[in-house]
Amino acid sequence: MTSSIHRPIRLLPPDLQNQIAAGEVVERPASVLKELMENSLDAGADQVDVTIKQGGQGLILIQDNGRGMTSEELPLAVTRHATSKVASLDDLFRVNTFGFRGEALPSIASVSHCILTAAPRTESGVGDAATIEVLHGKVVKQGPAVLAQGCKIEVRDLFANVPARLKFLKTPSTETKRCHDAFCRLALTRLDVAFSLATGERESHRLPKNQELKSRLAAFWPPPIIEGLMPFALERDGVTVRGLAGHPQRAQGRADRMLFFVNNRPVQDRLLQGAVREAYKGRLLAREYPQIVLFVDLAPDLVDVNVHPAKTEVRFRDDKSVFPAVLRAVASALDKVSAPAMEHTAPQTPPYDSTELSVAASPTAPYVATPDYSPDRTPRPDEYPESRSDMPLHQAMRTPASPPSRPTAKHLDLLPSERNAPLPSERPGGYAPEATAQRPLPPVSVPNDNETFVYLGCLADTYLVINLGDKDLALLDQHAAHERVLYNVFSDPDIARESRLMALPLELQLHPSQLEALTEKQTELTRLGFQMEVRDCVLTLEGIPPQFEPGQAKEFLEEVLSGQAKAMDDMWKLMACKCSVKAGQALADNEVMSLLAAWRETRDRHFCPHGRPVLVSWNKNDLDRLFKRTG
């Protein structure tokens, strides 16, 4: 952009300086509310009352009981770069207040009709109150006033003298919501301060002082989210991390409930968000966001707050100490997430005759061999080959177990012809055994480390129905459970990778972008079990992981080389998804039992690799509410 007008360099007039500064500091009504509330807190107030009208554009009124100001200080308060919060360059590198630049009040006064009234707190009590009125940056009135204590600021007709800024504001309801968000963030920083917020003539919030964080947050977030919040606290390398983390099952599609604070200052920081996302990795879908309130406390000289005009960004002196501290703190809360209903004692033996539990042989329904699942005995480690970490799952779940000499009502008896059966995903075409799909299965107990649940049957060939300790009812997603089991096997570095040679090599024509991606990922693909050769943009596939059929392997490679898997972890997730049993795929009875036993031995078993829940349970109280037996 060029201009034919030539002007000499000169100092801009004060009103134009303030207008330019206002463009950086005062973006919208919520910005004004934030700056004025921060001033109240810096002044030592323990009661801050806020009123907004017309989305904050019509009126923002804030009154506090802080230290106030003298009549001599009022004109300085609306003068740029006049402040009581820093006095030297050294103070600038040890900022422990919200504000420090002395820009907020003059910037606000330059784009509004601002009335500032204050009564100073003195050693003998409260001094004489005074007021100053500023219209679009010019002082129009000044003199004595009446005020009990503290400071009262009225900001009216925001941006009335800047129509270009006014037209960029959203609807009053949208601006009101943003003001509410700013109020919420600052109310969370000082639990020892009482706050109130009125919208128009209606009081929206009244928060007493000395609340717990969870109690104060309950005024802003709905109860289901509050109930799922988990506290965390950690101190590491001079960095203290504390707060509340939301349950992964309550994740949402927006990040508006991810609140970050550094030394009690509300900030937007990619480092903190990245650490939180890493802690939730594997528990959330790609476009899901958790609820979290996270406070990071460290020495003021270890963080630079003088980065952004609105003071919403910070720069850490040592990122490498902050990131792991946040990651470990949040992860410590998430590690406690488990299905409480799994902690039950073994139910009584179902009253079924042994002949009822015998599974008929079928040439179209090969079964997976399973161990003796009697709840009266302690299973031997060698009876659960599917839980071993030293062999791939597709081999472990086909390892035969020695059946007892006589079938009893406490186990699922298997005929010799039913052993060494493949997983459903390994059957040609993935067909389902009709006999099992049409035949109801009597309850069968599955023990694990003194815990027992009873498998009752399958719903829609997708959800396994389970009785937890005869107290709770649960549904388990067979695809998600198998996906988690396979993912843990694939990602285990101690398990050797295998490759199955193909009788007829498969050729894939690669796009130049796919060829470039292959160059980057070939080492990782080889580790997964792919054997390939590339010539002139043609990939010849000679060997594939044994879990894949050729068509699945081709589809997997096309997705990886198209950018759907950027890292090794993404490949494991994609591979687990491709190889796991599918929703709607009928399983033989003992295939189900093998899957359940393997899943019970898997870490992080309550969520699939993409973050979806694997098991959902209801206790008696939940069922009573569903059937309206209780209020």
N, C-alpha and C positions, 0 to 999 in steps of 0.2 A: 504494500500500500504506500503510495507516494502522495505528496501535496505540493502544489505550486506556491502556497503561501509560506513566506519566510518570516519567522519571528525570532527576536533575540531571546537568549536564555534569561529567565527571570524567576524570582521567587513567587510562588503562587499565593494568592490571598488566603487568609485563614479559613474563610467559609468554604472555599474550593478544596482546601486541604482536608477539612472535615468531611466533605462529601465523598472524596476519594477514599478516605479511611473508613467511612461508613459502608462503602461498597465491599470492603474486605471483612469487616467485623459484623455488620448488621445485614445478614442475608435475608431474613424473614422475621416475623414476630417471635418465633421460638428462639431466635438468636438473642433478641432483646431480653426476653424472659430469663434466659440462661445467664446473661451478663449481670443483670440486676440481682438475681438470686445469689450469684457468686459474691457480689459485693456485700450483700447482707451477711452471708456466712463469714466472709473475711472480717467483717466488723464485729464478730463475736456474738451475733444474735442467737438466741435459743428459741425464738418464735418468729416464723416467717409466714406472712399471709399474702396470698396472690389472688388477684381478680383479673379476668380477661373478658373482653366483649368483642363480638364480631371477629372471632378468630385471632384476636390480639391486635388487629389493625385499628379497631375503634378505640380500645383502651387496654393498657396493661398497667395495673396498679399493684405495687409491692410495698408492704409495710413490715418493719421489723423492730425489735427492741435492742438493737446493737448499740455501739458506742456513739453513733451519731456524728455530727459535724458542727463546728462553730460557724458563726455568720461570716467570719473571715475566710473559712475554708470553702464555702459554697461556690464562689466564683472560680476558684482553682479546680474544683471538682468537674466543672464543665469546660476546662481548658486542656488541650491535648498535652500528653506527656507530663501531667502533674499527678503524682501518686504518693501515697504514704507507705507503699509496700516494698520498694527497693530504693536504696540510697547510694549504692556503689556497684561497680562492675562485679565485684565478688558476690554481692547479693543475687545478681542475675543468674549465677551458676549454682545457687542454693535456694531456689524458689520453693517456698512451702505454703504459698497462698494461691488461690484460684487466679486472681488478676495480678498484674505487675506492670503493665505498659502505660496505664493512664490514658487509654484510647476509648474505652467503651462509652462512658457517659457523654463526652463531647461528640462522638460519632452518632450516638442515638439522638442527642439534642439537635443535631444538624439536619435530621430528616423527620422531625416530629415536633409536636407541641409538648414540651417537657416541663413539669413542675416538680421541684425538689424541695422538700421540707425536712428539717433535721433539728433535733434537740440533743446537744452533746452530753455525754455522761462524764461527770467530774467527780473529784474526791469527795466533795461535799454533797453530791446528789446529781441532779439534772440541771444543766444550764438553760439559758434562754433559747427558745426555738427561733429559727429563722427560715426564710423561704427565698427561692430564686426561680424565676419563670423564664424559660428560653423558648423562642419560637424560630424554628428552622436555623438554629445556630446563633441567634442574636438574643442577648439578654433584654427582656422587655419589662421586667419587674423584679424588685428585690427589697426585702424588708423583714420586719418581725412577723412571727406567726405563733400559732398555738399547736403544740404537740406534746404529748406526755413524755415520750422517750423514743430514742432511736431515729429511724429515718423513714420517710414516706415519699415514694417516687411515682408520679403519674405520667404515663407516656400516651398521648392521644394523637389520633390522625397520623399514624405512621406512614411515611412515604407520600404524604399529601403533596409535598413540593417536588416530588420526583415521580411523575406519572409513568415514566419508563420502567421504574422499579415496581410500581404498584400493579401494573398489568401482568407482571410475571408471578404474582401471588396466586395460589390455588383458591379453591372455594373456602368460605369461612369454616365449614366443618372440617376440611382437611387441615387448615392452619390450626384449628383448635386441637386436633389430634396431635399435631406436632408439638404444640405447646404442652400438652399433657405428657408427651414423651420426655421433653426436656425437664419438666417438673419432676417426673418419676426418677430420672437419672440422678438429679441433684438431691432429691429426698433420700435416696439410698446411700449417699455419701456420708451423711451425718445422722446417725440414728439417735443421737443425743439431742437433736433439735426437733421441735414440733413444727409441723407445716399444715397449711390449709390451702385449698384451691377452689375458687368459685368461678363458674362459667356463666356469665350473665348474672342472673339473680339466683342461680342454683349453686349450692355448694357441692362440689364433686368429691372432694377428699378432705378429711380432717385426720391428721396423723399425730398421735401423742408422742411426746419425747420418750427416749430410753426404750424403744421397741427392739425386739430381736429382728434380725435381717429377714427371716422367713415371714414373720408377722407383718412387717411393713410391706414386703413384696406382695403379700396376699391382698393388699388394697388395689393392686394394679393387674395381677395375673389371675386367671380363673382357678378355682379349687383343684380340678384334676391335675393341673400342672404343678401347683404348689405341693400337692400330696406326693408327687413323684420326685421332688427336689432332694438331693443328697448333699450333705455338707462335706467340705474337704478343707484341709489346712496343711501346709508344708512350709518348712524353712530350709533353704539350701543355698549355700554360698552367699549369704547376705541378702538373699531374696526371699521374702515372705509372700506366699500365695494362699489365699483363702477365698471362700465363697460357697456357692450352691450350684450343683450341676443337675440338669434335668434328666429324667429317665429316657433312655433311647426310644422306648415305645411311644413317647409323647412328642417325638420330633415333628417339626413342621416344615412347610415349604418356603418360609422366609426367615431371614436372619435378624428380625427386629427384636427378638428376645435374647440376643447375645450382647450382654452389657459388660464392658470392660472399664476398669478404673486403675489408674496408676497414681499412687500416693493420694488416693481419694479423688482424683481428677477424672471425670468422664472422658474417655478417649475412644478413637477408632484406630485400631492398630492391626496391621496384617500379620505381624509376628505373633501376637497373642491369639488371633483368630486361627492362624495356621497350627499353633500348638494345640488348641482345643480340638480342631478338626482331626489332628493326628491322634489325639487321645480317644476320639470317638470312631476312629477308623475301623471298619469291619462291623460296626453296629448301626450305621446309618446308610440310607440310599444316597446316591450321588447328589441329588438335589434336595436332600433333607438337611435341616439345621436344628441343633439342639437348643434348649433353653439353658442359659447359664448366666450367673452373676459372678464375675471374677475380679478380685482385688489383688493388685500386685503392689507391695510396699518395699521400698528400698531407699537407700540414702539419697537425698536430693541432688547431690553432686554426681550421682551415677545416671541421671536421666536429664535430658535437655527438653524443656517444655517450650522453649522459644523457637518453635519450628513453623507453626501455622498461625496466621492472624487470629483465627478463632480459638486457638489453643486446644484444638481437638486431636492433635497428633503429637507424639513424643518420639524422641530418639534415645535408645538405650546405649550407654557406653559399652556394655558387654552383652550383646545379643545372645552369645553362647551360654551364658549363665541363666538368662531369663527363660529361654525356650524350654530347656529340659525341666526347669523347676515347675513351670506351668503344666507341661505334659505329665509329669509324675503326679502332681497334685490332683489333676482332674482324673487321671487314670486310677488313682487310689480310690476315688469314689465309685467309678464305674466297675472296678473289680469286685465290688460288693453286690453288684446287680446279679441276681440269680432268681430262680423260681423258688420262693419260700415253700411252696406246696410240695417240693421234691423231698423235703425233710420229714419223712414219715416212717413209721414202723411197718413191718410186713403185715398185710392183711391175712385173714384166715384163709385156709385152703378152700377153694370153691368146691361145692358138693357135686362134683361130676364123676361119673363112672369112667374108668380107664378106657373102656371101649369107645366112649363118646369122643375121647381126645385123639384117637388114632386117625391119622390123615391118610386117605386112600391114595394109592399110587396112580399116576396118570402119565402117559407118554408125552402129553403136551404140557405138563406142568412140573418141570424139574424143581426140586426144592433145595434150599441151602441147609446144610447140616447145622444144628444148634446144640449146645450143651444141655445138660440136665438142669432145668430151671426150678428145682425144688426150693421153696423158701425155708425148709427145715434144715438145710445144710449150708455150710460155707463153701462156695465154689472154689475150685483150684484155679490158679492163674493159667495153667496150661489148657483149661477148658474154654477159654475165651480167646481164641487166636485172633479174632477180629479186633481186639483191643490192643494188640501188640504194636509197638511203635517201630519195630525193626523189620516190618515187611509191608508191602503195599496192601491196601485194603482189598483190592480185587483178588489177591491171593489169600489174605487172611480170612475173608468171609467164605472162602471155598475149602478151607482146611477142615477135614472131617473130625468130628468129635466122637468119643466112645459113648454109645448109648448105654443106659443101665440095663441090667439083665432082664428086668421086667418092667413093662410100662406101668406107670402109676398116674393118679389124677393130679400129680404135682408137677408134671413135666409134659412137654410136647414130644410124643414119641415119633420117631422117623424110621421109615423102612429103609433097608440097605440100598434099594434102587434110587432112593431120593437123595443120597449123599453126593458130595462133590458137584453140586449144582451151581451154575453161574448166577450172578446178579441179574435182576430184570433188565438192566441196561446192557447186559452182555448177551442176552438172547437174540437170535436173529430176528430183526424187525421189532424187537421189544414187545412181543405179543404178551398177552395176559392169560393166565390159566383160568379157563372158564369155570372149572369145577370149584376152585377156591373162591372165585369172585361171587359165585351163586350160593355158596354154603356158609351159614353163620358159624363163627368161631367161638367156642366156649371161652370164658375168661382164662387167661394164662398169666402166671406171675413171673416177673423178671427181677431178680435180685441184683443188687450192686452195693457193696460196702455197707451192709446192714440196712439198706434202703430197698423197698420193694414197691413196685406199682403193678397194677393189673391191666393187661391189654384186653380190651373188650371187643374190639372190632374196628372196622374202617368205614368212614363216611365218604361217599362219593368217590371212592378210590383215590382219595387225596389226604384226608385227615384221619389219623389214627386216634381212636377213642380210648382214653386211659383213665382208670380209677386210681387216684393217688391216696394211698393209705386209707382207703374206705372213707375218706373225708372230703376229698376234692375231685372234681371232674375236669379233665383236661383234653384238649385237642392238639395233636402234634402234626405239623405239616411235613409229610414224608419227603417232599422234594427239598425243603429247606434243611431238614435234619441230615439227609444224605449229602447235600451240598456242603454242609459244615464239616462232616466227617471226611469227605474227600479232600476238601481244601486243606485241612490240617495234615492229611497224609502227604499231599503234593508239596506243601510248604515246609515239610520236615526235612532239614538238611542232612539228617542221619540216614535217610532212606535212599538207597541206590536207585537211580533211574534206569528203566528198562526200555527197550525198543523192540518192536515186532516187525520183522522184515516182511515186505509185501511181495506176493507172488508176481503181481504185475505193477511195476512202478506207475505212479500217478503224475501227470504233467499239469502244471498250472502256468498260464500265460500271465506275466506280471506287468502291471503298469509301472512307469518309471518311478512314481512316488512309492509304490509298493516295493520296488527293488531297493530303493533307498532305505525304506523301513526295515527290509530284510537284512541289509548290511548292518544296521544298528542292533537288531534283535537276534541275529543268527546264533550267537553264543548261548543266549537264554533258551532259544528253541531247541538247540541240541541238548541242553541239560534236561529239558522236559522229555526227551526221547525221540525227537524228530531227526531222521537221517535224510539229507537232501543234497542236491547238486544244482548249481545255477549256471546256465549258459545262454547268452543272448536273450535275456529277459524271459527265459523259460526255466521254471523251477521243476526239477524232477524229484519227486518224493519217493524215497526207497524204503524208509522205515518210519513207523509211527508209534506213539505210546500205546501199550497194550489195552488201555481203557477205551480207545477210540476205534470206531469203524472207519473205513476209508472216507465215506461221505462226511462224517463228523470231523475228521481231521482236516479235510479240505475246507469246510465251513469255518473251522476254528482258525486256520491260517489266514483265510481271507479277512476275517474280522480283525485279527491281530495286525496284519499288514495294512489295514485301512485306518489304523489309529485308535481302535476301541480299547486296546490294551497298551498302555504307555510304559508300564514297568512290569517287573517279574511278578509282583503281587497281583497285578491285574490279570496276568496270564493264568495264574493259579485259580483265581476266581472264575474266569471264563471257562477254564478247563473243568473245574468242579461242576459248574452249571451244565455244561454239555454232557458230562458223564453221569450225572445223578439221575435217579428215577424221577419221572415226571408226574405232575399232578394229573389225576385221571388214569394213571397206569396201575392196574390191579397187581397186587403182590401175593405170592403164596404165603401161607401162614408163617412158616419158619423163615422166609425171607424177611418178613416183618420183625420177627424176634431177633434175627441177626442184626438188622438195622438198629433196633432199639438198644441192643446190648452194646453195639459199637458207638452209638450216639451217647449213651450214658457214660462212656469212658473218654469222651472227647472234651477238651478244654473249650471254654467260651461257647458251650453247646447251646445256649439259649438264644443265640442269634446266628443267622446265616452270614456268610462272608460279606453280603451286601448290606447287612444291618437289619434285615427283616426278622421279626420274632419267629422262633421255631415252635414254641409251646405257649398256649394260652390256657389259663386255668380259672376255675370258679370254685369258691368254697361255699358252704351251706348258706351263709349270709347273702352271698351274691345271688345264689339261686332263689332264695326267699324273696329278694327284691324283684328279680325277674318275674316271678310268679305272683308278685304283689301280696305276699304274705306279711311283709313288714313295710313300714312307711319309708 
